[in-house]
Amino acid sequence: MNLLSESISPLLTLDKLELLKAHKVLTSLDFVQYNNDKIANLIGQNVSEIIKIKDQILAANNSKPLRGDKLYEMLLKRMTIITSGIDRVDKMLDGGIPSGRLVEVFGEPGSGKTQLALQLTANTALKQQHMVCYLTTSDANAERTLEIMHSLQEDGDHMKSLERIHFCYVNDVYHLMEMLWAPGMREYKLVVIDSLATLFLPIRGDSFNDAISLLNKVASDLKRLAVVHQCVVLTVNHVSRGPAKGTASTPTPFLGRYWCSVPNLRLHSKHLNKDEFQLTVVKNIYSPDPGPNCCFCYFFRSRVDMKNECKSISPHI
């Protein structure tokens, strides 16, 4: 169920929503599960009005039965394959990433995680002409994205393609959850969160149960977004700890063991030398093939001075 908002009922005004938020009643599910008398006293409504609001929430979220063959036909019509524009990467991924998947790319700082996210963003907007939502915890680098587009297709309509990419700054986990439930998210075929780990770092010292509850809620929302809107959701993650010394094992992604089972596809990014990177499939629930990897170069240098290349454009809020 989605976050509580004024659109659910005119009885839920902004001040009442703030009161509910202060008591950790954040979603429609929290509201439905909360005791009627307690919630009525909390926001100053009659119990009958609380029951009416709960009935509206349940009616809006009730599932309707659908025949399996019809559901499969709908899935095929809406499915899209998101590609990177890098032959070796797309070949390793059997042609690209099908929509409806939650994908994670993780690695050490400077390992090319954000570069891969921008590469997928640029190729999706330019060559596939799909809408992209790039949720970032830092500056939105539109100029860098433009440079990647030039390297992908010199004579393409790059400015028109940039219009298909919506950059948005996200300041905390609660803001992310609001964004994931926004009505406009249905228009995107690729949604990037760069980075999910940064959003969870400030709450690591909070109650363990509260942190796990938030992580589970975000994981559920990300999967729902991918499946319901048939898009690819790409999360960028850090490394929790590296492999043991003298071993070739893969580092552990940040967010802990509770997160490990969430992504459908997990990619480990590694910087080999100046221009060469390695991408390894650590987990793919749709393939029995263990750990394929590929080495490649990002063809992103080009036509402007490297100093200007590092400039960024402020994101839309």
Protein Blocks (a to p, Z undefined) as FASTA:
>chain_A
ZZddfklpmklcfklmmmmmmnopabfklmmmpcfklmmmmnopafklmmmmmmmmmmmm
pccdddfklmmmmmmmmpccddehiaklmmmnoopacehiacdddddehilmmmmmmmmm
mmmmmmnopacddddfbdcdfklmmmmmmmmomkbcfklmmmmpccdddfbfklmmmmmm
pmklmmpcbdcdddfklmmmmmmmmcfklmmmmmmmmmmmmmmmmmmnopadddddddfb
dcdehiabdcddehijmlmmmpmbdcddddfblmlccdddfbdfkbcbghiacdddddde
bjacfklmmpccdddZZ
